[in-house]
Amino acid sequence: MVQQVDAVYENGLLRPLEPLDLLDSQQVRITVTTPETGRSKRDMRLLERVKAEVAVVTEIPSLEEVQRMLSTIPDSLTRDFIAEREDR
């Protein structure tokens, strides 16, 4: 029998996004095909790094604190974003 389902890879495990018609402890063969997401490997590495950093955050800053921190960044973030997009 062949079933095709989408799954998410989290914490080292594949989690199907819908129920599977399988018996408990039934052995299966998995073929992994990743859909084109439009994200580069660099983007995916950055996303994984950010997820890991956020996972250990114990205190969330207020909006005012974030605005204060962002206001100390010199130059223009818009210019940085445009330059990064041109790199692709």
Residue frames relative to the residue before (quaternion, step in Angstrom):
aa qw qx qy qz dx dy dz
M 1.0000 0.0000 0.0000 0.0000 0.00 0.00 0.00
V 0.1743 -0.7727 0.6044 0.0851 3.58 -1.03 0.82
Q 0.0186 -0.7623 0.6469 -0.0100 3.54 -0.96 0.99
Q 0.1266 -0.7739 0.6141 0.0892 3.55 -0.95 0.80
V 0.0964 0.7945 -0.5892 0.1114 3.57 -0.62 1.15
D 0.4423 -0.6396 0.5488 0.3068 3.53 -1.23 0.44
A 0.0540 -0.7888 0.6122 0.0084 3.54 -1.14 0.68
V 0.3035 -0.7142 0.5996 0.1956 3.52 -1.35 0.34
Y 0.3048 -0.7351 0.5780 0.1808 3.55 -0.99 0.88
E 0.1276 0.7930 -0.5783 0.1428 3.59 -0.54 1.21
N 0.8622 -0.0215 -0.0069 0.5060 3.55 -0.92 0.98
G 0.7425 -0.4381 0.2239 0.4545 3.57 0.93 0.91
L 0.7061 0.4134 -0.2645 0.5105 3.61 1.24 0.09
L 0.3658 -0.6807 0.5828 0.2513 3.55 -1.19 0.63
R 0.0974 -0.7913 0.6030 0.0281 3.57 -0.80 1.04
P 0.3568 -0.7412 0.5246 0.2192 3.62 -0.50 1.17
L 0.4111 -0.7236 0.5039 0.2314 3.57 -1.08 0.73
E 0.7503 0.1948 -0.1706 0.6083 3.56 1.31 0.14
P 0.6345 -0.5459 0.3711 0.4022 3.61 -1.17 0.46
L 0.2752 -0.7464 0.5852 0.1574 3.55 -1.17 0.68
D 0.4017 -0.6938 0.5459 0.2435 3.56 -1.11 0.75
L 0.3587 0.7235 -0.4955 0.3199 3.57 0.42 1.29
L 0.4603 -0.6389 0.5350 0.3060 3.53 -1.26 0.47
D 0.6017 -0.5455 0.4300 0.3943 3.58 -1.16 0.53
S 0.8386 0.1292 -0.1590 0.5048 3.59 -0.94 1.00
Q 0.3828 0.7168 -0.4958 0.3064 3.61 1.20 0.30
Q 0.3758 -0.7198 0.5398 0.2219 3.56 -0.92 0.92
V 0.0490 -0.7924 0.6081 -0.0048 3.57 -1.03 0.88
R 0.3379 -0.6842 0.5946 0.2534 3.57 -1.30 0.23
I 0.1593 -0.8059 0.5679 0.0517 3.55 -0.80 1.02
T 0.1091 -0.7380 0.6628 0.0646 3.53 -1.06 0.89
V 0.1981 -0.8031 0.5545 0.0910 3.57 -0.60 1.11
T 0.0256 0.7591 -0.6480 0.0564 3.53 -0.86 1.09
T 0.2030 -0.7930 0.5628 0.1151 3.56 -0.63 1.06
P 0.4034 -0.7119 0.5141 0.2572 3.59 -0.81 0.95
E 0.5475 -0.5918 0.4713 0.3577 3.55 -1.18 0.55
T 0.1544 -0.8269 0.5382 0.0514 3.57 -0.53 1.17
G 0.4910 -0.6473 0.4461 0.3754 3.56 1.21 -0.28
R 0.6027 0.5409 -0.3615 0.4621 3.57 1.28 0.03
S 0.4043 -0.6995 0.5336 0.2501 3.55 -1.01 0.80
K 0.6570 -0.4823 0.3868 0.4314 3.57 -1.29 0.23
R 0.6101 0.5501 -0.3443 0.4546 3.56 1.08 -0.72
D 0.6483 0.5104 -0.3121 0.4710 3.58 0.97 -0.86
M 0.6695 0.5017 -0.3042 0.4555 3.57 0.93 -0.88
R 0.6353 0.5100 -0.3351 0.4733 3.62 1.01 -0.75
L 0.6422 0.5137 -0.3184 0.4715 3.57 0.99 -0.83
L 0.6493 0.5219 -0.3134 0.4558 3.57 0.93 -0.89
E 0.6588 0.4965 -0.3088 0.4734 3.60 0.94 -0.83
R 0.6468 0.5140 -0.3223 0.4621 3.59 1.00 -0.81
V 0.6577 0.5019 -0.3083 0.4695 3.58 0.96 -0.87
K 0.6275 0.5322 -0.3397 0.4557 3.61 0.97 -0.81
A 0.6587 0.5049 -0.3062 0.4663 3.58 0.98 -0.87
E 0.6569 0.5054 -0.3109 0.4652 3.58 0.98 -0.82
V 0.6704 0.4968 -0.2978 0.4637 3.58 0.95 -0.87
A 0.6101 0.5890 -0.3507 0.3973 3.58 1.05 -0.71
V 0.7376 0.4013 -0.2320 0.4910 3.59 1.09 -0.58
V 0.4524 0.6829 -0.4584 0.3447 3.60 1.26 0.04
T 0.1932 -0.8018 0.5584 0.0893 3.55 -0.82 1.02
E 0.7786 0.2250 -0.1215 0.5730 3.56 1.19 -0.51
I 0.2395 -0.7811 0.5632 0.1238 3.58 -0.70 1.07
P 0.3946 -0.7308 0.4967 0.2520 3.60 -0.72 1.01
S 0.5231 -0.6147 0.4866 0.3343 3.55 -1.21 0.53
L 0.6742 -0.4765 0.3687 0.4271 3.57 -1.28 0.28
E 0.6405 0.5290 -0.3230 0.4535 3.59 0.98 -0.82
E 0.6486 0.5096 -0.3219 0.4647 3.60 0.98 -0.80
V 0.6429 0.5142 -0.3183 0.4701 3.58 0.99 -0.83
Q 0.6542 0.5086 -0.3160 0.4621 3.59 0.90 -0.89
R 0.6378 0.5236 -0.3221 0.4639 3.59 1.01 -0.83
M 0.6665 0.4961 -0.3025 0.4671 3.60 0.94 -0.89
L 0.6702 0.4996 -0.3010 0.4590 3.59 0.95 -0.86
S 0.6307 0.5582 -0.3399 0.4183 3.58 1.04 -0.69
T 0.6430 0.5296 -0.3314 0.4430 3.61 1.19 -0.34
I 0.5236 0.6294 -0.4177 0.3939 3.60 1.27 -0.14
P 0.3599 -0.7502 0.5081 0.2226 3.61 -0.66 1.05
D 0.8007 0.3013 -0.2394 0.4591 3.53 -1.35 0.44
S 0.6249 -0.5634 0.4118 0.3499 3.56 -1.22 -0.41
L 0.3968 -0.7070 0.5313 0.2458 3.58 -0.79 1.00
T 0.5801 0.5895 -0.3752 0.4186 3.58 1.08 -0.68
R 0.6453 0.5189 -0.3130 0.4652 3.57 0.95 -0.88
D 0.6412 0.5229 -0.3173 0.4634 3.60 1.03 -0.82
F 0.6566 0.5085 -0.3153 0.4592 3.59 0.94 -0.87
I 0.6519 0.5112 -0.3151 0.4630 3.58 0.94 -0.87
A 0.6533 0.5126 -0.3101 0.4629 3.58 0.95 -0.87
E 0.6507 0.5136 -0.3202 0.4586 3.58 0.98 -0.81
R 0.6453 0.5186 -0.3233 0.4585 3.59 0.97 -0.79
E 0.6544 0.5191 -0.3107 0.4536 3.58 1.04 -0.75
D 0.5793 0.5945 -0.3639 0.4226 3.59 1.24 -0.43
R 0.6359 0.5757 -0.3322 0.3923 3.60 1.09 -0.57
